[in-house]
Amino acid sequence: MIEIRIDDRKIEAQEGQTVLSAAKENGIKIPHLCFHPALKPSGSCKLCGVEVASPTGKQVVMLSCIMKVKKGLEVKTDSPLVMEAREKAFNKLLQMAPDSGRIRALAKAYDVKVTPPPNGCIRCRLCIRVCSEIVGAKALKMEKTPEGPQVVPRAGQCIGCGTCANLCPTNVIRVLDEGNVRTIFIKEMIAGQHTLGRCEACGNTYATESFLRHVEETTQGHPDTKEHHHLCPSCVKLMSNRALTEKERVKK
């Protein structure tokens, strides 16, 4: 047996054994993803780095899944040098697999700060601007979160028009109509849920009741506003075509 020291703790290891294997046998945790005892270690993930002294005496980070134990070896698993290398390794892995919950959970377990998970939003603010400047509902805002600035809904402000989803360039915001209910999602977060109104002519659902009320309230009193109706675009087009046809017939 060979005696080594890991984090100021003396342990015994077998000759030819790796530092990672010896640490695992003694309950010392070192993060790793690509290691498996049935396979030859490859050092691909670079997470299992530990600090040791090089032959010149300089402190360096070596991969514990590959490095073999030797008499008098002193290993540090959580030094500043190790943490710096570990953070780089985690973030490099997340560049390839940004949505990996396993990698992020492992980083959190070892107190490693990593890049926030992407949610597809590019922070262009088109949704916020159109909702505020054109629609007038002011239902969205940018808010600081632990994962960085995020578009979030203002409680009770969404009218379910879906304009934000139509303008979103990355499809982070989406609209789902099921039965007579419309749900507006910002990724998996529900921004608003509304009952859909029915067309007075054909009976099909076509717009939320909240949106229809909003239109009536914001256009009320405008000199060019005609009497409000609840007609879907298809029926409006059909009636317009009929009106034009009738107008042409009268002219003749």
N, C-alpha and C positions, 0 to 999 in steps of 0.2 A: 504493500500500500504506500501511496505517496501523500505526504501532508502538504496541503496548500492553505491559503488564507483568502476568504472571500468576505469583503466588508468587515475586516478585523475579526472574523470568526474562523477558527481553525477547523478544517474538515479533512477527512481522509478520502482519497480517490484511488481508483485502480489505474495501473500503468496503461497508457494508451487511450484512456477515457478523455472525452472532451470536457471542457469547462462547463458547458451548458448541461451536459448529462450529470456531472458531479453536483452541480448546483440544484438540479431538479431532485436528485436523490436525497438531498439534505434540506429540502423545503425552501430553497432560496429562489425567488421568482425573477426570471429574466424574460422579457417579452419576445415572442417569436411567432412566425406564421408559416414559414416554409419548411420547418424541421419536422421529420417523422422518424421514429426510432427504427422503422423497417427499411429506411432508405439512406443512402449515403448523403451526408449533408452537403448543401450547395451554396449556402450563404446568400441566397437570392434576395430575401426581403430586407436584409441589413438591420433588422430590429434588435438582434441579440448582442449588439456591441457592448463590450466591457472595457474598462481602463486597466492597462497593464504597463509594465516598464519594458521598453524595447531593449535590444542588446546594447545600445549606446547609453541606456539609462533614461532616455526621454520617455515621458508618459504618452501613450498612444491608445487608440481605440482599436480593438481586434474583435472579430466575430467569434463569440463563445461556442457556436455550433461546430466550428472548424478547429479552433485552437485546442491543442492537447495539453493536459496538465503536466507540470514538471515540478520537481522538488523545490520548495521555497517560493513558489509562485504566489504573488499577491494580486488580488483582483478587486476592483471597485465596480459596483453595478449601478450606482446612482450619483456619480460625481458630476460636476458641471460639464466636464468634457464629454461624458457619456450622454448626458441629457441633451447637449447640443447636437450630437451625432444622431441621437434617437429621434429628435424633432425633425431633422432633415429626412431621415428614413421614412417616418410616418407620412410626412407631407408629399414625398415622392410617390409613395404607394397610392395616396389619395388623388394624385394627379391622374393616375390610371383608373382608379375605382372610387370616384368622389362620393358615390352614394352607399359605399360599403358600411353598413352598420357595425359589422364585426371589427373592422379596423378602427373606427371611431370609438367604439366601446373599449377596445384594448388601449388606445391612446389615453382615454379618460382614466382608466384603471391605474395608469402609470404617471398621471398628472402631466401629460405632454400636451402642449398647446398646438392645435392643428388648424388648418384653414377651415372656415365655416362651410357647412354643406351647401351646395348650390341648390337653388329652388327654381332655376330657369328664368328668374326675373333679372332683367338687365338694368333696372332702375331708370328707365327712360321717362317715367312719370306721365306717359301719354294717357293712361287710365285715370290718373288723378286730375289731370288738366281738363280732359273732356267732360268728366263728371262734374267738375266745378264750374268751368267756363262755358260749356255748351248746354249740358243737361240741367245744371243748376241744383243737383241733389247734394253735392259735396259729401258723398258717401265714402270716399277713400282718402287715406293720408299715408305719409311716409313716417315710420316710427323706428326709433333705435331699439335694437334687440341684441341679446348676446351673440347672435349669428350675423350681426351687421344690420344696416337699414333694410326694412321690409315694408312692402305695401300691405296695409291692414285696413279693415272696414271700420267706419264710424258706426257705432251701435245705433240701430233704428233709422239710418239715413238712406239705405239702399232702396230703390224703387223697382229694381228688377228689369230695367230696360235692356240690359245686355250690351250697351254701347261700349263699355270698357273691354268686354271680351272680344268684340268685333275689331277693336283697335290694337289689342295686345299683340305685339310682333312675335312673341315666343309661345303663345297659347297657354300661358300660365293661368290666365283667367278664362274660365269656361262656363257655359250655360247648359243646364240639364233640365229639360221639360219632361216630367213624368205625370201622367194623368192630367190633373188641372193645377199642378204645382210646379213653379219654376224655382230652381236653386242656382244661385251664382256662387261659384267656387273660386278662391284664390289658391291654386294648387289643391290641397285637401281641406283647407279652411273654408267654412261656409260664410260667405259675405252677406247673403240675404236669401230669404225664402218667401215666396209670394204666391197667392192664388191667381190663376190665369183667368182673365175675362173672356167671355164668349162673343163671337160676332153675332150681331142682331139679325143678320140675313141668313147665313149658312149654319150658324151654331158652333163652328169650330173655335177652339181656343187660339188666341193669337198675341195677346199682350197682357201684362200683369194689371190687376185692378189698381195697384199703387201707381203704376206709370200712367194709366188713363186719368186717374184723379189729379196727378201732377200736371199733366197737359192741360186739363180743364182749369186748374187753379192758376197756372202761369200765363195762360192766354186769355183769361177772363177780362172782359172790358176792352180788348184790343179791337180797334175799328174794322179791321179786315177779317176778324174771326166770324165764321158762320156758325150756325147751330151745331153743337157737338153731336157726333154720332159714334156708335160703337160698331164699326165695320172693319173687317180684316182687309189687308191690302188687295187680296184677290177680288173681293166683292166691290171695293172702291173702284178698282180698275174696270170691272165688269159694268158697273153702273155708269162710269164715265164714258165707256165705249157706247153704251146704249144712248146716253144723252147726246153724244156727238152724232150718232146715227140719226136720232130723232131731229136734231138741229139741221142736218143735211136734207132730210126728207121734207121739212117745213120750207126750206129755201126753194126746193123744186116746185 
